[in-house]
């Protein structure tokens, strides 16, 4: 099965942001004078785990699209369980082995989640990056159907002046 280019693109997005957050975390360790090689090794372990986890999610979603609904649901549940188990095992290994800094193993596990949460801020493809228009409102929901009440409010506004 050939993987969709979107899987690679989105995994690269996650990898880039996870790397940025990892560099920032290493910088914090340097500033507080707690940096050593165990921080780097722990960070690299969690970086690889987080990016692999996201990649495997993408592969599973692509495969599940070819299944009927019940089989797709089961495949997604199994994938989630196995990926969670992988993350747990990596966290335990990172905490138990002394060649890894515990904080540097555990904190980066949330970096992909932060990157995912930030994605809408940088989504230029759909034009819904949360841009603020001249009227001071967030027009990222402009494509959503309106019940007309917003238009009525806009028609009565006179830039703070009363008639």
N, C-alpha and C positions, 0 to 999 in steps of 0.2 A: 504494500500500500504506500502510495506517495503522499507525503505530508503536505498539507496546505501551507502556502507561504505566510499566511496570517499567523500560524503557530510560531514560525520562526521570528516574525516581526514583533509579535507581542512578547515572546520570551526574551528577545533582545531588549525590548523596553524595560522589562522587569530586571534583567541583568544589569543594565546601565544604572538604573536608579538604586538597585541594591548595592552596586559598587560605590556609587556616590555616598550613600548612607554609611557604608562600611569605612570609606576613607574618613568621613567625618567622625565616626566613632573612634577610629585609630587616632585621629587628631586630639580628641578629648582625652584619651588615655595618655597621649604625649604631654598635653598641657598639665594634667594632674600628676604627672611623673609616675605613672603606674604601667607604662608600656613596656612590654618585653615580647619575646618571640611567641609566647603562649597566647598572647592577644591576637597576633597575626594568624597563627594556626587555627585558633577557635573561630576567628572571623572567616577564614577561608572555608572551613568545614561547613559553617552555616550558610555562607554564600552559595556554595555548590548545592547544598541541600535545598535551599529555597528556590533556586533557579530550576533545578531538576524537578522539584515538586510541581512548579508551574508548567513546565514543559510536558510532564506526564499528564497533567490535567488537560492540556490542550489536545494531546494525542487521544485521550479517552473520549473527549467531547467529539472529536472528528469521527472516531470509530462508532460512537453511539448514534450518530446521525443516520447511520445505515441500518440500525436495528429497529424493530417494532418497539412501541412505547414501553411495554413491560420489561423487555430485555434491555432496553436503553437505560431505564431507571435502575435496574439491578446492576448493570455495568458501572454506572456512575456511583452507586452506593459502595460497590466493591472497591472501585478506584479510590474513593474518598477514604475508606477504611485503611487500605494498604498505604496510601500516602501519609495518612496520620500516623500509622505504625512506623513508617520509615522516619518521619520527623521525630517521633518519640525515641526511637532507638538512637538516632544521631544525637539527640539532646542528652540522653543517658551516657552515651560513649563520651561525649564532650565534657560532661560533668565528672565522670569517673576517672578518666585518664588525665594524668597530671601535665601532659604536654599541651593541654588546652586550657585557656582561661575560661572559667565558668560563665562570667558575664559576657565575654566575647563570643561565646557559643549561643547563649540564650537570647540576647537582645537582637542580633541580626535575623533571627527567625521571624520577626515581625516586619522586617524591612519590605518584603514583597507585598504584604498586606497594605502598607503605607503607600507603596508605589501604585497599587491598584486603586486605592482611594483617591490618589492625585490624578489619575488618568483623565477624568472629565475636564480638568483644568487645562490640559494640553491637547485636547481632541480637536484638531483643526479640520479633520476630514468632514465632520458633520457640521462644523461651524458652531457647535454648542459648547464653546469653551468658557461660558459664563461671562461674556462680554457685557459691559454696562453701556447702554445706549445714551444718547443725548438727553433722554427724558429721565435719566437717573434710575431706571429700572433694569433688572436683569432680563435681557431679551433672549436668553438661552431657551426659554420655553415658548418662543414665539410661534412655533409650528403646532403647538397644542391647541385643540379646539377650545373656543371660548364660549361662555354662556352669555356674553354680551354685557355683563355687569361692569367689567373693567373699562369697556368703551364708554359706558355711561358716565363713569367716574371721571375718565379723561376729558370728556366733553364739558364737564362742569368745573374743572380746574382752570384757574386763571393765574397761574404762577404766584399764588399767595395773595393776590389782590381780590377784594370782594367788590361785587357790583353794587 
